[in-house]
Amino acid sequence: MLSGWERQQLSRFLRETTIGPWLGLIRRLFEFTGQYPLQWTPGEVEAFTASLRSGVTPKAFSTVRGYQITLRKFRRSLDA
C-alpha cells in the first residue's frame, strides 16, 4: 500500500525529500493505532495528533496541521 502511494507521488514529480517524511508519518500513525490505514477512524487520527501537541516537546500547531493535511491526502488516495 505504501509503495503504491510512493510511486503515485513520484509520478507527480514530488521529491524523495518530500515523500520520505510523509511515509514516516504514515508509519508512525500505523504504530500508534496498531491498525491498517483502511481501518483508521477520525478519532484515531485526532488522538494521534493530540499526542503530538502534548508531552515534553510538543509539536507546533502548524506542524501538526501539516501532518493532518498529509494524512488526509493519503487516506483520500486510498478511496480513489
Phi and psi in radians as a Rosetta constraint file:
Dihedral C 1 N 2 CA 2 C 2 CIRCULARHARMONIC -1.202 0.35
Dihedral N 2 CA 2 C 2 N 3 CIRCULARHARMONIC -0.647 0.35
Dihedral C 2 N 3 CA 3 C 3 CIRCULARHARMONIC -1.166 0.35
Dihedral N 3 CA 3 C 3 N 4 CIRCULARHARMONIC -0.623 0.35
Dihedral C 3 N 4 CA 4 C 4 CIRCULARHARMONIC -1.133 0.35
Dihedral N 4 CA 4 C 4 N 5 CIRCULARHARMONIC -0.727 0.35
Dihedral C 4 N 5 CA 5 C 5 CIRCULARHARMONIC -1.184 0.35
Dihedral N 5 CA 5 C 5 N 6 CIRCULARHARMONIC -0.645 0.35
Dihedral C 5 N 6 CA 6 C 6 CIRCULARHARMONIC -1.083 0.35
Dihedral N 6 CA 6 C 6 N 7 CIRCULARHARMONIC -0.792 0.35
Dihedral C 6 N 7 CA 7 C 7 CIRCULARHARMONIC -1.052 0.35
Dihedral N 7 CA 7 C 7 N 8 CIRCULARHARMONIC -0.703 0.35
Dihedral C 7 N 8 CA 8 C 8 CIRCULARHARMONIC -1.071 0.35
Dihedral N 8 CA 8 C 8 N 9 CIRCULARHARMONIC -0.733 0.35
Dihedral C 8 N 9 CA 9 C 9 CIRCULARHARMONIC -1.206 0.35
Dihedral N 9 CA 9 C 9 N 10 CIRCULARHARMONIC -0.667 0.35
Dihedral C 9 N 10 CA 10 C 10 CIRCULARHARMONIC -1.112 0.35
Dihedral N 10 CA 10 C 10 N 11 CIRCULARHARMONIC -0.635 0.35
Dihedral C 10 N 11 CA 11 C 11 CIRCULARHARMONIC -1.182 0.35
Dihedral N 11 CA 11 C 11 N 12 CIRCULARHARMONIC -0.315 0.35
Dihedral C 11 N 12 CA 12 C 12 CIRCULARHARMONIC -1.626 0.35
Dihedral N 12 CA 12 C 12 N 13 CIRCULARHARMONIC 0.207 0.35
Dihedral C 12 N 13 CA 13 C 13 CIRCULARHARMONIC 1.152 0.35
Dihedral N 13 CA 13 C 13 N 14 CIRCULARHARMONIC 0.492 0.35
Dihedral C 13 N 14 CA 14 C 14 CIRCULARHARMONIC -1.424 0.35
Dihedral N 14 CA 14 C 14 N 15 CIRCULARHARMONIC 2.649 0.35
Dihedral C 14 N 15 CA 15 C 15 CIRCULARHARMONIC -1.524 0.35
Dihedral N 15 CA 15 C 15 N 16 CIRCULARHARMONIC 2.740 0.35
Dihedral C 15 N 16 CA 16 C 16 CIRCULARHARMONIC -1.021 0.35
Dihedral N 16 CA 16 C 16 N 17 CIRCULARHARMONIC -0.573 0.35
Dihedral C 16 N 17 CA 17 C 17 CIRCULARHARMONIC -1.180 0.35
Dihedral N 17 CA 17 C 17 N 18 CIRCULARHARMONIC -0.354 0.35
Dihedral C 17 N 18 CA 18 C 18 CIRCULARHARMONIC -1.567 0.35
Dihedral N 18 CA 18 C 18 N 19 CIRCULARHARMONIC -0.816 0.35
Dihedral C 18 N 19 CA 19 C 19 CIRCULARHARMONIC -1.191 0.35
Dihedral N 19 CA 19 C 19 N 20 CIRCULARHARMONIC -0.701 0.35
Dihedral C 19 N 20 CA 20 C 20 CIRCULARHARMONIC -0.959 0.35
Dihedral N 20 CA 20 C 20 N 21 CIRCULARHARMONIC -0.898 0.35
Dihedral C 20 N 21 CA 21 C 21 CIRCULARHARMONIC -1.106 0.35
Dihedral N 21 CA 21 C 21 N 22 CIRCULARHARMONIC -0.579 0.35
Dihedral C 21 N 22 CA 22 C 22 CIRCULARHARMONIC -1.116 0.35
Dihedral N 22 CA 22 C 22 N 23 CIRCULARHARMONIC -0.764 0.35
Dihedral C 22 N 23 CA 23 C 23 CIRCULARHARMONIC -1.113 0.35
Dihedral N 23 CA 23 C 23 N 24 CIRCULARHARMONIC -0.680 0.35
Dihedral C 23 N 24 CA 24 C 24 CIRCULARHARMONIC -1.073 0.35
Dihedral N 24 CA 24 C 24 N 25 CIRCULARHARMONIC -0.700 0.35
Dihedral C 24 N 25 CA 25 C 25 CIRCULARHARMONIC -1.097 0.35
Dihedral N 25 CA 25 C 25 N 26 CIRCULARHARMONIC -0.773 0.35
Dihedral C 25 N 26 CA 26 C 26 CIRCULARHARMONIC -1.117 0.35
Dihedral N 26 CA 26 C 26 N 27 CIRCULARHARMONIC -0.703 0.35
Dihedral C 26 N 27 CA 27 C 27 CIRCULARHARMONIC -1.116 0.35
Dihedral N 27 CA 27 C 27 N 28 CIRCULARHARMONIC -0.674 0.35
Dihedral C 27 N 28 CA 28 C 28 CIRCULARHARMONIC -1.130 0.35
Dihedral N 28 CA 28 C 28 N 29 CIRCULARHARMONIC -0.700 0.35
Dihedral C 28 N 29 CA 29 C 29 CIRCULARHARMONIC -1.161 0.35
Dihedral N 29 CA 29 C 29 N 30 CIRCULARHARMONIC -0.670 0.35
Dihedral C 29 N 30 CA 30 C 30 CIRCULARHARMONIC -1.037 0.35
Dihedral N 30 CA 30 C 30 N 31 CIRCULARHARMONIC -0.803 0.35
Dihedral C 30 N 31 CA 31 C 31 CIRCULARHARMONIC -1.131 0.35
Dihedral N 31 CA 31 C 31 N 32 CIRCULARHARMONIC -0.659 0.35
Dihedral C 31 N 32 CA 32 C 32 CIRCULARHARMONIC -1.151 0.35
Dihedral N 32 CA 32 C 32 N 33 CIRCULARHARMONIC -0.762 0.35
Dihedral C 32 N 33 CA 33 C 33 CIRCULARHARMONIC -1.578 0.35
Dihedral N 33 CA 33 C 33 N 34 CIRCULARHARMONIC -0.487 0.35
Dihedral C 33 N 34 CA 34 C 34 CIRCULARHARMONIC 1.249 0.35
Dihedral N 34 CA 34 C 34 N 35 CIRCULARHARMONIC 0.305 0.35
Dihedral C 34 N 35 CA 35 C 35 CIRCULARHARMONIC -2.187 0.35
Dihedral N 35 CA 35 C 35 N 36 CIRCULARHARMONIC 2.716 0.35
Dihedral C 35 N 36 CA 36 C 36 CIRCULARHARMONIC -1.322 0.35
Dihedral N 36 CA 36 C 36 N 37 CIRCULARHARMONIC 2.708 0.35
Dihedral C 36 N 37 CA 37 C 37 CIRCULARHARMONIC -0.894 0.35
Dihedral N 37 CA 37 C 37 N 38 CIRCULARHARMONIC -0.659 0.35
Dihedral C 37 N 38 CA 38 C 38 CIRCULARHARMONIC -1.199 0.35
Dihedral N 38 CA 38 C 38 N 39 CIRCULARHARMONIC -0.225 0.35
Dihedral C 38 N 39 CA 39 C 39 CIRCULARHARMONIC -1.686 0.35
Dihedral N 39 CA 39 C 39 N 40 CIRCULARHARMONIC -0.186 0.35
Dihedral C 39 N 40 CA 40 C 40 CIRCULARHARMONIC -1.115 0.35
Dihedral N 40 CA 40 C 40 N 41 CIRCULARHARMONIC 2.454 0.35
Dihedral C 40 N 41 CA 41 C 41 CIRCULARHARMONIC -1.981 0.35
Dihedral N 41 CA 41 C 41 N 42 CIRCULARHARMONIC 2.856 0.35
Dihedral C 41 N 42 CA 42 C 42 CIRCULARHARMONIC -0.972 0.35
Dihedral N 42 CA 42 C 42 N 43 CIRCULARHARMONIC -0.625 0.35
Dihedral C 42 N 43 CA 43 C 43 CIRCULARHARMONIC -1.086 0.35
Dihedral N 43 CA 43 C 43 N 44 CIRCULARHARMONIC -0.655 0.35
Dihedral C 43 N 44 CA 44 C 44 CIRCULARHARMONIC -1.213 0.35
Dihedral N 44 CA 44 C 44 N 45 CIRCULARHARMONIC -0.673 0.35
Dihedral C 44 N 45 CA 45 C 45 CIRCULARHARMONIC -1.162 0.35
Dihedral N 45 CA 45 C 45 N 46 CIRCULARHARMONIC -0.698 0.35
Dihedral C 45 N 46 CA 46 C 46 CIRCULARHARMONIC -1.107 0.35
Dihedral N 46 CA 46 C 46 N 47 CIRCULARHARMONIC -0.727 0.35
Dihedral C 46 N 47 CA 47 C 47 CIRCULARHARMONIC -1.109 0.35
Dihedral N 47 CA 47 C 47 N 48 CIRCULARHARMONIC -0.704 0.35
Dihedral C 47 N 48 CA 48 C 48 CIRCULARHARMONIC -1.099 0.35
Dihedral N 48 CA 48 C 48 N 49 CIRCULARHARMONIC -0.861 0.35
Dihedral C 48 N 49 CA 49 C 49 CIRCULARHARMONIC -1.208 0.35
Dihedral N 49 CA 49 C 49 N 50 CIRCULARHARMONIC -0.578 0.35
Dihedral C 49 N 50 CA 50 C 50 CIRCULARHARMONIC -1.120 0.35
Dihedral N 50 CA 50 C 50 N 51 CIRCULARHARMONIC -0.649 0.35
Dihedral C 50 N 51 CA 51 C 51 CIRCULARHARMONIC -1.152 0.35
Dihedral N 51 CA 51 C 51 N 52 CIRCULARHARMONIC -0.519 0.35
Dihedral C 51 N 52 CA 52 C 52 CIRCULARHARMONIC -1.266 0.35
Dihedral N 52 CA 52 C 52 N 53 CIRCULARHARMONIC -0.440 0.35
Dihedral C 52 N 53 CA 53 C 53 CIRCULARHARMONIC -1.559 0.35
Dihedral N 53 CA 53 C 53 N 54 CIRCULARHARMONIC -0.019 0.35
Dihedral C 53 N 54 CA 54 C 54 CIRCULARHARMONIC -2.107 0.35
Dihedral N 54 CA 54 C 54 N 55 CIRCULARHARMONIC -3.099 0.35
Dihedral C 54 N 55 CA 55 C 55 CIRCULARHARMONIC 1.629 0.35
Dihedral N 55 CA 55 C 55 N 56 CIRCULARHARMONIC -2.943 0.35
Dihedral C 55 N 56 CA 56 C 56 CIRCULARHARMONIC -1.193 0.35
Dihedral N 56 CA 56 C 56 N 57 CIRCULARHARMONIC -0.741 0.35
Dihedral C 56 N 57 CA 57 C 57 CIRCULARHARMONIC -2.173 0.35
Dihedral N 57 CA 57 C 57 N 58 CIRCULARHARMONIC 1.401 0.35
Dihedral C 57 N 58 CA 58 C 58 CIRCULARHARMONIC -1.169 0.35
Dihedral N 58 CA 58 C 58 N 59 CIRCULARHARMONIC 2.520 0.35
Dihedral C 58 N 59 CA 59 C 59 CIRCULARHARMONIC -1.299 0.35
Dihedral N 59 CA 59 C 59 N 60 CIRCULARHARMONIC 2.644 0.35
Dihedral C 59 N 60 CA 60 C 60 CIRCULARHARMONIC -1.169 0.35
Dihedral N 60 CA 60 C 60 N 61 CIRCULARHARMONIC 2.653 0.35
Dihedral C 60 N 61 CA 61 C 61 CIRCULARHARMONIC -0.938 0.35
Dihedral N 61 CA 61 C 61 N 62 CIRCULARHARMONIC -0.786 0.35
Dihedral C 61 N 62 CA 62 C 62 CIRCULARHARMONIC -1.121 0.35
Dihedral N 62 CA 62 C 62 N 63 CIRCULARHARMONIC -0.596 0.35
Dihedral C 62 N 63 CA 63 C 63 CIRCULARHARMONIC -1.160 0.35
Dihedral N 63 CA 63 C 63 N 64 CIRCULARHARMONIC -0.827 0.35
Dihedral C 63 N 64 CA 64 C 64 CIRCULARHARMONIC -1.128 0.35
Dihedral N 64 CA 64 C 64 N 65 CIRCULARHARMONIC -0.684 0.35
Dihedral C 64 N 65 CA 65 C 65 CIRCULARHARMONIC -1.101 0.35
Dihedral N 65 CA 65 C 65 N 66 CIRCULARHARMONIC -0.708 0.35
Dihedral C 65 N 66 CA 66 C 66 CIRCULARHARMONIC -1.080 0.35
Dihedral N 66 CA 66 C 66 N 67 CIRCULARHARMONIC -0.692 0.35
Dihedral C 66 N 67 CA 67 C 67 CIRCULARHARMONIC -1.070 0.35
Dihedral N 67 CA 67 C 67 N 68 CIRCULARHARMONIC -0.770 0.35
Dihedral C 67 N 68 CA 68 C 68 CIRCULARHARMONIC -1.057 0.35
Dihedral N 68 CA 68 C 68 N 69 CIRCULARHARMONIC -0.715 0.35
Dihedral C 68 N 69 CA 69 C 69 CIRCULARHARMONIC -1.129 0.35
Dihedral N 69 CA 69 C 69 N 70 CIRCULARHARMONIC -0.743 0.35
Dihedral C 69 N 70 CA 70 C 70 CIRCULARHARMONIC -1.092 0.35
Dihedral N 70 CA 70 C 70 N 71 CIRCULARHARMONIC -0.780 0.35
Dihedral C 70 N 71 CA 71 C 71 CIRCULARHARMONIC -1.123 0.35
Dihedral N 71 CA 71 C 71 N 72 CIRCULARHARMONIC -0.638 0.35
Dihedral C 71 N 72 CA 72 C 72 CIRCULARHARMONIC -1.147 0.35
Dihedral N 72 CA 72 C 72 N 73 CIRCULARHARMONIC -0.729 0.35
Dihedral C 72 N 73 CA 73 C 73 CIRCULARHARMONIC -1.059 0.35
Dihedral N 73 CA 73 C 73 N 74 CIRCULARHARMONIC -0.768 0.35
Dihedral C 73 N 74 CA 74 C 74 CIRCULARHARMONIC -1.089 0.35
Dihedral N 74 CA 74 C 74 N 75 CIRCULARHARMONIC -0.852 0.35
Dihedral C 74 N 75 CA 75 C 75 CIRCULARHARMONIC -1.111 0.35
Dihedral N 75 CA 75 C 75 N 76 CIRCULARHARMONIC -0.711 0.35
Dihedral C 75 N 76 CA 76 C 76 CIRCULARHARMONIC -1.156 0.35
Dihedral N 76 CA 76 C 76 N 77 CIRCULARHARMONIC -0.555 0.35
Dihedral C 76 N 77 CA 77 C 77 CIRCULARHARMONIC -1.178 0.35
Dihedral N 77 CA 77 C 77 N 78 CIRCULARHARMONIC -0.466 0.35
Dihedral C 77 N 78 CA 78 C 78 CIRCULARHARMONIC -1.281 0.35
Dihedral N 78 CA 78 C 78 N 79 CIRCULARHARMONIC -0.497 0.35
Dihedral C 78 N 79 CA 79 C 79 CIRCULARHARMONIC -1.437 0.35
Dihedral N 79 CA 79 C 79 N 80 CIRCULARHARMONIC -0.313 0.35
